[in-house]
Amino acid sequence: MKTRVILFALLALLNFENNAFCQTKAKKTLFVIVDGISSDTKEKIPTPNLDAIAKVGGYTRAHVGGDKGTYSQTPTISAVGYNSLLTGTWVNKHNVWDNDIKDPNYHYWTIFRFLEEQYPQKRTAVFSTWLDNRTKLVGEGLPQTDKLQLDYSFDGFELDTIHFKHDKEAQYIHKIDEKVVDEAASYIQDKAPDMSWVYLEFTDDMGHRYGDSEQFHKAIQTMDEQMGRLWKAVQLREKNFNEDWLVVITTDHGRDSKTGKGHGGQSDRERGTWIVTNAKELNASFKENPGIVSIMPTVARHMNVSIPKEQAFEVDGVSFTGKISIINPSLVKESGKVNVSWKSLNNEGKVKIWLTTTNHFNKGGHDLYFLMDEVNVANEKTELDISKYPSGFFKIVLEAKYNNLNSWIVDKQ
């Protein structure tokens, strides 16, 4: 009798553990960059598929370009924006200033490198109308990225002038976009890589050629139909498999306010972008005009990627899902003191204020941080005495319970 009771207990325990295992959904992420669509334009054009995704999660206006007029001001140019998304940092850190991508600073890791380092068994994929996204920005196979290897890539078709003959109207880019979307939707549906990046170019080409025009608007509607195909593949995976997908769709820059043909500057329209996501646990920062740099920490949180403290102190974005403590840091330096302030989103715990006067991190070195203060998060401000630090450069990090914020002071020489 005693043996039977023990057997039943063991069976019940095994059944409980099996059910618990089955209930744990596999985390998956798809992020998409559709090139060159300002927030005001996106809001004028019917986008039913993007709206359907946003209905599950949300839509918000966002921004690129760093903090205008400061050390982190960032050109509103394509590759610059892509790398801000991938690394969660502005151009003063990742060092991609234009589409030439001459000298990326790989000490600021991309989300792909974090995932591959921590979960080498997970599968990654890139579907792109531009080869440089993988070879230069992600840095696949380079010694600077420890020869990072993605598991699947579908790109480089802009170099194929036989199958995609280059025409003045850039219809070959549309054809490549279509091929990329078809493959991405099919591969996601059949293989379900753990993290995928899809990049499409045609909308920006139409913006450059025609500006604010019927052609540009039609390209946006075509893009929306393409997003519907990707969304359908994700929905199929979630319905038929035990998977939890995060989908984030955004753009890399807006357009100039005069004609809509250009970009690169710091006008509100060039900086003005948007984010569509299916995420259900959106926090207050999502509606606070988040930067493109906030997508990387959001993906990291969803994928249970832990960013080591030294690297986390460099990330400029804040996850727009789950719990966060503080946003909107501000530093004002005057008379040997720095007034530090932030906006508190809850009253949990304290904020540690760290300071360093070096930037060795960007060369692969280490910065020595000094703990300057520790105050209740609800205080929303503190004052630091920096009179004993003669440096004209200060990195200040606010470390709270659920997130960090960092800002620099760069004295003009």
Protein Blocks (a to p, Z undefined) as FASTA:
>chain_A
ZZmmmmmmmmmmmmmmmmmmmmpccddddddddehiafklmmmpccfklmmmmmmmoccd
ddehijghiaklccdbfklmmmmmmnopafklnopabfnommccfkbccfklmmmmmmmm
bccddddfbfklmmmmnopoiakloopacfbdcehklmmmklmccdfklmmmmmmmmmmm
mmmmmmmmmnopabdcdddfklmmmmmmnmpafklmmmmmmmmmmmmmmmmmmmmmmmmp
ccddddddddfbdcdfklopaghiacfklmpccdddfbfkbcfklmnopafklmmmmmmm
mnopacdfklmmmpmbdcfehjdfbeciadddeehiacdddddfbfehjddddddfbdfk
lnopacddddfbdcdfklopacddfklpmbfbdcdddddfkbccdddddddZZ
